[in-house]
Amino acid sequence: MALVEELLLQPTSRSILLGAVVMLLTLVYFCSSRSSSQQQWKEPPGPKPLPILGNLLGIDLKRPYVSLCSMSKQYGSIFTVYFGPKKVVVLAGYQTLKQALVNHAEEFENRDITPIFADFNKGYGILFSNGENWKEMRRFALSTLRDFGMGKRGSEEKIIKETRYLREVFEQFKGKPFDTTQPVNYAISNIISAIVYGSRFEYSDPLFKDMVAWSNENIRLIGSASIQVYNMFPWLHSWVKNRKLIMINRENSIKGINRLVDRLQETLNPQDCRGLIDCFLVCKQKAEESGEKNTLFHKQNLLYTVANLFGAGTDTTAATLHWSLLLMAKYPHVQDRVQEEIDRVVGDRQPVMEDRKNLPYTDAVIHEIQRLANISPMSLPHTTTCDVHFQGFFIKKGTSVLPLLTSALRDENEWETPYTFNPAHFLDKQGRFVKRDSFMPFSAGRRVCVGESLARMELFLFFTSLLQHFRFTAPPGVSEDQLDLTPAVGFTLRPSPHKLCAISRSA
């Protein structure tokens, strides 16, 4: 003890001891700060996963968005779920989606390319690519689509022309029940075809019919339970029948597009581009002539970009139009008000985009159809481009992130009656149309739908033109209450199979 006291009295010993104490306190502070930081930036909560299976037993693989919405009520607007062994962070609610996709757009911009989409697109095109390929193809598509009048007068004329062909098909049924699916799919497909290829197709064209069928079947199959399981356990590929069907359809579709591209190549005039493909071929030709070795304007990117535009440009808009006709038959009092407004404002002439500002109720109905139809309930998955600190949680770089779009379209904090068809959601007390920020059927941020402006124009012109000429009703013997609004299973949500009567209003 005396020795210790003696050492403490020595200046050198006191300095050493003081330094040791300072180091100890610094270490304690660092550890406590780190512990506090880890607590502050913890990972999002979620249900406890099972080994290998993850949270698979708690998810309805046919309608996973329903299960995820239910989980969000328990775990909050940002939570973790395991699809098999794969960790996924789910974003729910309008405010969270906006903050992630818009305010933190760069951190959440990458696409999570799941096994089926990797098989499907091979890293080419727009929808399922990342990095420079995605940026270049998206930039090219946007600028070229604008040049060909996407959302402007040029595409308006194409749409108006196509509404007449569709009306002719509807008239052939003379008020008898029929399935609207095929003619509507052909009409919507022809809009993107006219912009991409430079011309429309006859509805009877065999290649056109096959390409629409392949695309529609693939979108349905991608939403099947077996494909969800394949995405979790890709080593099962040999036993997943739906994957084989998807790949056969995809191969056929790419071959069909290639045939059409070759035809356009033979008659290409760089001074007079007929559509997006011509513009791409000109860019490809210039790159080859300049000796550019790493150009992204090559055949594979062309084929898959066209396939992306054709599939995405057809399915969601056509599905929304199917819902619109079904909902008009389901709610005849809404159809009455729409037709009264169209008759009063437009009369017998062809509706045009300029009419939209004078048709507030009709515009509100179209928006409410999109909201309730909930075509893309989960959007396409993203991944984080870096480590992200978000809403008090830590999300590691490369984590799969799933924006739950349905949670914004049916956010109980944003919509007065989120689960019912209510056009008043988009009207003020004076009956004027009002925009709603939580209306995001096209997603948001850097991955927002390339064809949003075109889709909006298509929906308005087809809807007003059809309602101007026809009254849509349930088949004889079927009441409005018996019309089923349960969506069919698929990657996007279409109505379940049904028939309607299109009764001419001029009869």
Summary of the structure (lengths in Angstrom):
residues: 507
radius of gyration: 27.7
end to end distance: 114.3
largest distance: 116.9
contacts: 1601
relative contact order: 0.14
helix: 57%
strand: 8%
